[in-house]
Amino acid sequence: MEGRVLVVEDDASIREVTALGLRRAGFRVDTAVDGRQALMAWRAHPVDAIVLDVMLPGLDGLEVCREVRRTSQVPILMLTARTDTLDVVVGLECGADDYLRKPFDLPELVARVRSVLRRAGAPAGSPTIAVGDLEIDPGGFVVRRGGREVTLTATEFRLLLELARRPGQVFTRELLLDLVWDHRFLGDSRLVDVAVQRLRAKVEDDPAHPLRIRTVRGAGYKLSTL
């Protein structure tokens, strides 16, 4: 089996088709029809990933995402019918790892779920990397800054790991989308920008004036050795 996924969607037809597609792909699937039911299901039965609609009755998907992120780094793929860039960015800032616009094709949904699950897995046998006062342990999925552990989502961890493997090198947004999100053709550079913003909030002394994760104007990002 691929893993256990919680699908949170108030539209019955979309929820049933999504659950069926994931089951056919080898996943175990739980479902919820609104935000409160989603949190109850997530607390009752641990899952490997959450597919979460933004527009839900009562407690919306953004609120659910924030609540989950208080205590868990489980991968979250958000579904949105909205076209407003701000809505997408807010979802990512809440801690979502990826997003998919409706209507979507089931093969793409399955591929995105597999992608967030791959990022949540620790690379076996990789040595610890030290860059300045940052220590990244790929095998243990642990990051320490000045000896103190830093809590990162799987996506933030993968992003930092890729930058740390080649400190000083400039990574374009397109390259990071490929390396971290597995988005080779349909990726969105906002995923990179928001993930960098979230990562800076956790590893920089002053996220507004970052010294570790530098922006190279017109090119991308690099990890400075300080």
C-alpha positions in Angstrom: 0.0 0.0 0.0 1.1 3.5 -0.8 0.1 5.1 2.5 -3.0 6.5 4.3 -4.5 9.8 3.0 -7.3 11.9 4.5 -9.4 13.6 1.8 -11.3 16.6 3.0 -13.9 17.9 0.5 -17.5 19.0 0.9 -18.5 18.3 -2.7 -19.7 14.7 -2.6 -18.9 13.9 -6.3 -15.4 15.4 -6.1 -14.8 13.6 -2.7 -15.9 10.2 -4.0 -14.0 10.4 -7.3 -10.9 11.6 -5.5 -11.1 8.8 -2.9 -11.7 6.2 -5.6 -8.8 7.4 -7.7 -6.4 7.3 -4.7 -7.7 3.9 -3.7 -7.1 2.5 -7.2 -3.6 3.9 -7.0 -3.0 1.9 -3.9 -3.7 4.3 -1.1 -5.9 3.8 2.0 -8.3 6.7 2.1 -10.3 8.3 4.9 -12.8 11.1 4.0 -14.3 14.1 5.8 -16.9 16.6 4.6 -16.0 19.7 6.6 -13.3 21.2 8.7 -14.4 20.0 12.1 -14.9 16.5 10.9 -11.5 16.6 9.3 -9.8 17.6 12.5 -11.7 14.8 14.4 -10.6 12.2 11.8 -7.0 13.4 11.7 -6.8 13.2 15.5 -8.4 9.8 15.7 -6.5 8.1 12.9 -2.9 9.2 12.0 -2.5 9.7 8.2 0.5 10.0 5.9 -0.9 13.0 4.0 -4.0 15.3 3.8 -5.7 16.4 0.6 -7.6 19.5 1.8 -10.1 21.7 0.0 -9.8 25.4 0.8 -13.5 26.2 0.6 -15.2 24.2 3.4 -18.4 25.0 5.4 -17.8 26.3 8.9 -14.1 25.8 9.5 -12.4 26.4 6.2 -9.3 24.6 4.8 -7.0 27.4 5.8 -8.1 27.2 9.4 -7.7 23.4 9.3 -4.2 23.7 7.9 -3.2 26.2 10.6 -4.6 23.9 13.4 -2.8 20.8 12.0 0.5 22.7 11.8 0.3 23.6 15.5 1.4 20.0 16.3 2.1 18.1 13.1 4.2 18.3 9.9 2.1 15.9 8.0 2.2 16.7 4.2 -0.8 18.8 3.1 -1.9 19.2 -0.5 -4.5 21.9 -0.8 -7.3 22.0 -3.5 -8.6 25.3 -4.6 -11.2 26.5 -7.1 -10.0 30.0 -6.6 -7.9 31.9 -9.2 -6.8 34.7 -6.9 -3.0 34.6 -6.3 -3.5 35.9 -2.8 -5.6 32.8 -1.8 -3.0 30.5 -3.1 -0.2 32.3 -1.2 -2.2 32.4 2.0 -2.7 28.6 1.8 1.0 28.1 1.4 1.8 30.5 4.2 -0.5 28.5 6.5 1.9 25.5 6.0 0.5 23.7 2.9 3.2 21.8 1.0 1.6 22.1 -2.4 -1.7 23.0 -4.1 -3.8 21.9 -7.0 -6.4 23.9 -8.8 -9.9 22.5 -9.6 -10.8 21.0 -11.9 -7.9 18.6 -11.9 -7.0 15.3 -13.5 -6.8 12.3 -11.2 -3.3 11.2 -12.5 -2.0 14.6 -11.6 -3.5 14.5 -8.1 -2.0 11.0 -7.5 1.4 12.3 -8.7 1.2 15.3 -6.4 0.3 13.1 -3.4 3.1 10.7 -4.1 5.5 13.7 -4.4 4.6 15.1 -1.0 5.0 11.7 0.5 8.4 11.3 -1.1 9.5 14.6 0.5 8.4 13.3 3.9 10.7 10.3 3.6 14.2 10.6 5.0 17.1 10.0 2.5 18.7 6.8 3.8 22.5 6.8 4.4 23.1 10.5 3.7 25.8 12.1 5.9 25.1 15.1 8.1 25.8 18.4 6.4 27.1 21.5 8.3 26.8 25.0 6.8 27.8 27.7 9.3 25.8 27.0 12.5 23.2 24.9 10.6 23.4 21.1 10.9 21.2 19.0 8.6 20.9 15.3 9.3 19.1 13.8 6.3 18.8 10.3 7.8 17.2 11.6 11.0 15.2 14.3 9.3 16.6 16.8 11.8 17.9 20.3 11.5 19.8 22.1 14.3 20.7 25.8 14.4 23.4 26.6 16.9 22.9 23.2 18.5 19.1 23.7 19.0 16.6 21.6 16.9 14.5 23.5 14.4 11.1 22.1 13.5 10.5 22.1 9.7 7.9 20.7 7.4 9.0 18.0 5.0 9.0 20.6 2.2 11.0 23.1 4.2 13.5 20.4 5.1 13.9 19.3 1.5 14.4 22.9 0.4 17.1 23.5 3.0 18.8 20.2 2.2 19.1 20.9 -1.5 20.5 24.4 -0.8 22.9 23.0 1.8 24.2 20.3 -0.5 25.8 23.0 -2.6 26.3 26.1 -0.4 27.1 29.3 -2.4 25.5 27.9 -5.6 22.6 29.9 -7.0 19.5 27.8 -7.5 16.9 29.0 -9.9 13.3 28.7 -8.9 12.7 26.3 -11.8 15.5 24.0 -10.6 14.2 24.1 -7.0 10.7 23.2 -8.3 12.3 20.2 -10.0 14.5 19.1 -7.1 12.1 19.7 -4.2 8.5 19.5 -5.6 9.1 17.2 -8.7 7.4 19.8 -10.8 9.0 19.6 -14.2 6.5 21.2 -16.4 3.5 22.7 -14.5 5.3 24.1 -11.4 4.5 27.5 -9.9 7.4 29.6 -8.6 5.2 30.9 -5.8 5.7 27.5 -4.1 9.4 28.3 -3.9 9.1 31.9 -2.8 6.6 31.1 0.0 8.6 28.1 1.2 11.8 30.2 1.3 9.9 32.8 3.3 8.7 30.2 5.8 12.1 28.6 6.0 13.8 32.0 6.7 11.3 32.6 9.6 12.8 29.5 11.2 16.6 29.7 10.5 17.3 33.5 10.2 18.0 35.9 13.1 16.1 38.6 11.2 13.9 37.1 8.4 13.3 40.5 7.0 17.1 40.9 6.4 18.2 37.3 5.7 21.9 36.4 5.9 21.7 32.7 5.4 19.3 32.2 2.6 20.1 34.9 0.1 18.0 36.2 -2.8 20.1 36.6 -6.0 18.1 39.2 -7.9 16.9 37.9 -11.3 18.4 34.4 -10.6 17.1 32.6 -7.5 18.4 31.7 -4.1 21.6 30.5 -2.4 22.6 29.3 1.0 25.4 31.5 2.4 28.2 30.0 4.5 28.3 33.2 6.5 
